[in-house]
C-alpha cells in the first residue's frame, strides 16, 4: 500500500502495475518497445497514484531536460505563433516541451536569452535570428547544442535551416501585378540587415529587372522594423509624394496591416479604389484586407514539422557536421473578391 502523503516513486508505480521498474521507465521515455496493454496498465497506475516525475532530478541524472528553447524576434506575430503550434504538435508526442522567448528584434537580447537557455540545459535550440551576427552561436557552450534556424539564416553559419523561397514568391506576385496592368510598383519593407527583409527586397529588384520595369527609388521604402507602425508611416510617406504609384508590394503581414489601416482611416473612396497591394504572408484574416490582390501564403504547418523533424533527428544521435538546408515553396493566393485578375504560375 502506497502512503500518498509521501512522494510516489517509480518503484511504487511498477509494483502497482505489476511490471518492472525498467518497463515503467520505458513508458515514461515514450519508447516503442512496450506492448500497448502494458503501457495502459502503467499509465493507469501513474494516474491512480498521482505520480509526477521529478524532472529536475531526472535531468541531473540523464543530462536531458526534454525541453526545446525557442527564440523569436517578437511573440505578437501570428506567423511565428502558428509555426510554434505546429512544432508543439510534433514535439509533444515525443515527450518534449518548448520554452519560448522573444529577442524583441535585438541581437543583444538574443544573446541574453541564448545564455538563459544554455543555463537551463535545454536539449536543443530553435532560433529565428534577430540579425546577421553569428559570434554568440559559435561559442562552445552553444555550439554543443543542436540548433535549427527557421525563417532566417546567418551567412556562413553552418547550422540546420528551414526557409521559404522568398525571392521566388516575391517575383511571382510582382508578375501578377504587372499582368493586371500595373507598370509602376513601389516597395514597402524593413531594414535589409534582417534576412527576410533583404531577400524580399532583392526579389523585388530581380522581378523589376526581369520585367524591364523602372525602379523608382523614392518609392522603395526599406528601413526600420517590419511592424504595423512602420507600415503606416511608409504608406503615408509614399502617398504624400506627387505622382506616386498606385501599386505596392508590402514585405510582411504587420507592415500590410499598418498600411491598410492608415489607408482606410485617411483616404477617400476614390483614392482607395485606385490603390492596390500585393503582400508577403497570408494569415486567417487576410481576405478582410480589401486592398490586397495577391498574397504569399507560407506553409506554416510544414515549416513547423520540418523544424521539429530536424531537431528530433539531431537529438536521436545524428552528429553529421554537414548542415541540412530545407527550402520550401509557398503558395500564391489570388484575392478575386478584392478585384484581382487570375494568375497562374508557369
N, C-alpha and C positions, 0 to 999 in steps of 0.2 A: 504493500500500500504506500503510495507516494504522499508525503506530507506537503500539501500545497502551500503551506506557509513558508517553505523553503524553496530555493531556486530549483526548478526542474532541470535535470541534466539529460544528455543524450543517452546515458545508460538507462534512465527511467523510461524514456521513450522506447528503447529497444526491448526492455522487459515487458512493457505494456503491450507492444505489438507482437511479441514472441519472435523477434528476429535478432540478428547480431548487431552490435554497435557499428560494424563496418557497413552493414546494409542501410542503417539509418543515415550514415554519413554520405553514402552514395545518393540517397534520395535528396538530402539537403543540398548536394552539389549538382543536382539535375543531371546525373549520369544516366545513360540509356540502358545500363546493364541490369536494371531492376525490373522484375515482372510487374505488370500492371496491377494485379491483385495485391502483391506485396507492397507496392507503392501506396495503394489506397489504405492498407492497414496502418502503415507508418504515418501517413498524413492524418488519419483518423485519431491515432494515439496522440500525435502532437496537438491536435485541436482539443481533445478531451482533457489533456494535461496542461493546456495553455502554455505549451513550450515556446520559448523565444530564444533563439540562438544568440549568444553573446558575440556579436560581430567584432567588437574591439579585441577580445581575447583571441578569437579565431584569426583575425588579420595579423596579429603579432606572431601567431604560431605558423601560419602558412604563407606569410608575406603577400597576402592578397586581400583586398578590401571589397571586391565585387562592385567597385564604383568607377564611373567614367566621368572625368572632368571635361566640361564643355564651356568654351568661351566664345561669345558673340559680341559684335560691336554695339548692339543695343538689343533690348528684350521687348521693345514695343513694336517690332517689325513682324507683321503676320507671316511673312515668308520664312523667317528663321524659326518661328514657333511651330509652323506646320512641318518643317523638316525635323525639328526636335521630336514632335509627336510620332512621326514615322520611325525615327531612331528608337524611341522608347518602346514601340510595339515590337521591334526586333530584339532589343536587349532584354526586356523583361522575362520572356520565357527561358532565357539562359541564366537568369538569376542576377543580372546586373541592373544597377540603378544609376541615374545620371545626376550629377551636381552641376547646375547651370549658373554661370556668372556672366556679367557684362563688363566689357572693357570701356564702355562709353566712348568708343571710337578713338581711344587714347592708347598709344603704344606703351607709355609708362604704366598705365593702369593694367594693360595686358600683362606686362612683366610681373606686376604685383600679384595678380590673380593666378598666374602660372606658378609662382613660388608657393602660394597657399595650397594649390593642388598637389605640388610636389611634397609639401609637408604633411598633407593628409594621405599620402601614399596611394593616390588613385592608380588604378591598373592601366589606364590609357587616357589619352587626351584627344579631344576633337576641337579644332580651333578655326574660327573664321577671322583671319588676321586683320588687325586694325590698320596696318601699314606695310611697308616694304622692308622693315628692319628684321634681321634674322639672328643677331647675336644671342638673344635670350633663348632661342630654340636649339642652339648647338651646345649650350652649356652641358657639362657632364651629367648633372642631376636631372636634366630634362631629356637629353638625347637617349637615355636608357629606357624611357617610357614610350610605348607605341603611340605614334602621333598621326592623325589624319587631318588634313586641311580641307575645308569644304567651302565652295562658292568663290574662294580666292586662293592664290598661291603666291609664294615669295620666290622670285627669280633666283636660281642657283641653290635653293634649299632642297635637299634630297629626302622628301617625305611623301607618303601616300597622299593623293589628292583626288577629290571628286568635284568636277567642274561642269559647267554648262557652256556650250559653244556660243559665247556672247556675240562674236563678230558675225557669224553665220546668221544669227537671229536678227540682229540689227539691220544687216544688209537686206534681208527679206522684207522687213516692214517698211524700209525706205523705198524699196522697189514697188511695194503695194501702193504707197502714197503717190509715187510717180505714175504708176499705171492709172491711178484715179484722176490724174491731170495736174498734180502739183509739181512744179519745177523748182520752186524756191522753198527750201525746208530748213528751218532753224533747229538748233540743238540745245537742250537743257539738261545738264548733268552735274557731276560733282568734281571735286579735286582729283585730277588724274593720277595722283600718287597712290590712290586706292586702286586695287587690281580691277574690280568690276567697272569702276568709273573710266579707267584708261581703256579697257577692252571695248567698251561700248562707244566711247569717243572714236577710237580707231576704226571700229566697224562703220560708223557714220562717215568718216573721211573716205574709207575704201569704197563704200557704196556710191558716194557722190562722184568720186573719180571714175569708177566703172561706168557710171551713167552719164558721164560728161556734163555734170552739173556744177555750177559755181558754188563754192563755199563762201558765204558772206560772214566774215569774221565777227562783225558786230552783233551777229545773231547766233553765235556759238558761245553759250554761257555755261562754262565748265569750271566752276570754282566753288569752294565751300563744301559743307556737308550735304549729303543726299537726304534731306529731310523736308518736311512739309513747309517749314518757314522759308527755306531756300527756294522751294518750288514757287511759292507765292511771289517772292522777291524777283526771281528770274523772269517769270512771265510778265510781271508788271514792268520791268525794265525793257524787255523786248518790245512790248506793245506800245510803250511810250515813244518809241522812235518812229520817225516818219517812214512811210513805205515799207513796213515790216512784212515778213512772210505771213501767210495765213495757215501754214502747216508747220508743226514742230514735232520732232522726236524727243521724248522725255525718258530719261535713263533709268528710273525706277518708280515703284509704286508710291513712295512717300512724296517724291517730287511731283508726281502726277496728281496726287490728291491736293497738294498745295496749289498747284497751277489751276486746277479745275475749280477749287473753292474760290480763289481770287477772281477768276473769270466770271463765275456766276454771281458774285457779290458786286462786281464793278462794271460789267459790260451790259449794254442793252441787247435786246433780242436780235437786232440786225447784225450787231458785231459778233454775237455768239454764233449765229448761223453761218458765218464765214470762217470760223476758227476750227481747226482740225488737229487732233493729236494722234500720234502713234506712240506706244509706250512699252517699256520692258516691265514685266510682271502682270499676271492675270490672276487676281485673287477672287474670293467669293463675291465681293461687291462690285467687281469690275464692270459688269453690264450697266450699272447705275451711273457710271461716269460718262455722261452723254456726249462729250466732245471727242471721245476716243473712237477711232475707226479700226485700228489694228493693235493687237497686244501680243506680247511674247509670254506664253504660259510655260513656266519652268516645271519639270516633272518632280514635284516636291516629295512625293511618296517614294519614287525611285531613288532620288538623291539620298534620302534618309536610309533606305535599305542598303544602298551601295556603301555608304559610310559605315553602317553597322557591320556589314559583311567584311570590310577591310579590317576593322577593329578586332572583330572576333577571330579572324584568320590569324592576325598577329598574336593575339592572346592565346591561341591554340598552339603556338610554338613556331610559327613561320618567322624565321630570323633573316630572311633574304635581305641583303643590303640594297638590292635593286628596288627602288620605289615604284609603286603602281600608280598610274595616272589614268583616271576614268573621265572621259569627256562625253557628256550626254547632249543629245539634240532636243531642244524644246519644241513646242508647237506654236504655230502662228494662228491666233484667233482673229477671225474676221467679224466685226461687230455690225452685222447687217441692219440691226434695229436702229443703229446710230447713223445710218446712211452710207456705210462702207460699200465699196464695189467688190464683187467676188475676186478672190485671189488664189491662184494655185501655185504651189511650189514646183518648180521644174528643175 
